[in-house]
Amino acid sequence: MTADDNDAEIEALFANNRQWAASMEREDPGFFTRLVGQQQPQFLWIGCSDSRVPANQITGLAPGEVFVHRNVANVVSATDLNCMSVVDFAVRRLRVRHIIVCGHYGCAGVLAASEEGTIGVTDAWLSGIRELHESHQAEFETLSPVAAQKRLCELNVLEQVRVLSRTTVLRQAWKRKQRVDVHGWIYGIEDGLLRDLGLRVSADGSLEGESR
């Protein structure tokens, strides 16, 4: 690919942006003027970086309606300053009402964590999912390879909800009686549908659906 080809690809993004901005203003005059003061989302979305899972589009929410943090395999770690800063800002400053941890079936990060071999820097990032895979090996052996991978994607979401619910940010929020619920969802790229995995945490020490 030549430098001119690269420039054309980049310029296409700017052209797309101009077309999008113009169409938004045609459909809703004054949209961007109102958007300037509209950072009051009710939702924090913690999802996978996979380009096929855009939070706004699959939930039908407009810009300004969902605060988003994404990383490989939607991992939540209390030692990840990036993730915890987003959560803290969303809870304390934006006062979101719901936090959604959303994974997706066919997640390449989850699949990599279940396979032997190394994949570079990402190995350390996925270490928790590797441990999750090992601890549920007996269950996976009763399932087909495809079903086992889907189940691991679900278990990963449930584990991240539990981790998030035990962080200082959430515990302090619940202690001061702030209403914020943490949900575990999963998305099917094959059909475009979101599914509730049945784990919802609304108070410190309360893990609904823990039996799953």
N, C-alpha and C positions, 0 to 999 in steps of 0.2 A: 504494500500500500504506500503510495507516495504522500509527500507532505501536502500536496494539493488535495488529495482524497481526504486526508485527516481534517484539513481546513473546511472542506465541504460538509463533512459530517457535523462539525461543530457549528457551522453557520446554519445548518438545518435546525439545530436546537433553538437558536435565536429566532429563526423564522417561525418555528412552531409556537414559540412563546408569544410572539407578536400577534399571531393569528388567534391564539387562545385568549389573550388579554382583550383583543378587539371584540371577539365573540361574546365574552363575559359582559363587557360593557354594553353591547347591543341588547343582550337578553335581559340584563338587569342594570339599567343606568344608575350610576352612583355606587356600584358594587365596591370598587376599590376604595373610594372615599370612606364608606362605612367600615370597611375591613380594617382600616388603620386603627380604629379604637375597639376592635371586636375580639381581643384576645381573652375570652372568657369561656374556655371549653369546659364541658362537664365530664369529659373523658380523657384519660391518659391511656394510650395504646402502647404496650410493650410487645413488639413483634420481631419477626425474622427479617433480615436484610434482603431476602429473596425478592428479586425485582417483579415477581409475579403476584406479590401480596401487598398491594398498596392500601394502606389503612383507610384513607378517605374514600376511595372508589368502592371498595367492597362493602363499606358500611353506608354508603350513600350520604356521607357528611360533607359539608362545604368547608372551604378554608376557614380557619378560626374556630371550628367546632370540635377538633380533636388534637390533643398534644401528643407527639409521637416520639418514641425511642425505639430504634431497631438495631439489632446486632445479629451475628451468625447464630442461628438456632435459638433465638429469643431467650438467652440466658440471663438470669438475674443473680447478681453476686453482691453481697454486702461490702466487698472490698473493691468493687468496680466504681471508681469515683465518677466516671461518666454516667453510668446508669443511676447511681444513688443521687447525683446532683439533679438529674431530670426528675426523679421521683420526689425529691425534697421540694424542688421548685413547684412542681405540679400540685403537691399537697398543701404546702404552706402558703405559697404566693397566689397560685391560680385557684386553689381550693376546689379541685376536681371532685366530682361525686363518685365516679367509678374509675377503677383501674382495670384494664383488660389485658391479661397476658394471653397472647394468641400465637399458637404455633400453626403448622400446616403439614398435611400429609405429604410424603415425598420429600421431606426436608433433607437437603444434601449434607448439612452439618450433623444432623442426627444420624444419618446413614454412615457418615465417616466415623463417628464415635463408636459405632457398632462393629466396625471392620478392623482387621489387623493392619499394622503398618502405620507409618507416620505421614502427616500432611503439613509439616512445618510448624510455624508459630501457632497455628490454630490448635495444635495438640493440647497445649496447656488450657486454652479457652474451653475445650470440649471435655476436659478431664472429668467433670462432674457427671456428664451424660454417659461417659464410659463406665463410671462406677454404677450408675443407675442401670445400665445394660447388664452388667455383671450380676447385680443383686436380684434381677428378675429373670435370670437365665432359665430357670426351671419352667417358668410360665411360657417363655418364648419357644421352648422346645416342643410345646404342645400345639403350636401354631404354624401355619405356613410361613415361608419367608416374607411374603408381602404383608400378611396379617401381623407378623411379629414387628415389622418395621413401623406399621401404622400404630401399633400399640405402644411402641417406644416413643413415638412422637407425642402421643397422648400423655404418657407417664412423665415425659419431660415437661410438658405444660403444667401438670399438676404439681410437680416438684418445684418449679419456679414460683408458682403461686404460694406454696408453703414457705419458701425462702423469703419472698417479699413480705409476707405477712408477719414474719418474725424480725424484720428489720426495725431499728430504732425509730426511723421516720414514721412507720405505720403505727407502732406501739405508742409513740408519743401522741400521734393524732387521735387515736382511740381514747387515750387517757384524758385528753382535753375535750372529749365528747364530740369530736369532729366526725361527721357522717361521711365515710368513704368505704366503698365495698370493693373487694378484689375478686375478679372473675377469671376462670380458666376456660378458654375457648380454643377451638381448632378449626382450620379452614381447609376445605377440599378444593384444590386447584382443578380437579377433574370435573367438578360441577358448579363451582363458584359459591358454594354454600358454607355458612358459618354454623358450627355446632357447639352447644354449651356442654362442657364435660362434667357439669354437676358439682363443681367445687366453687363455693362462694364464701368469702371470709368477710365478715362485717364488724368484728370486734376482736380485741386481743384475746387469744386463747380459744377462739371459736373457729373451728375448721369444719364447715358443713360439707358433707359428702366425703369425709375422710376415709370411709370404707372403700371407696373406689381406688 
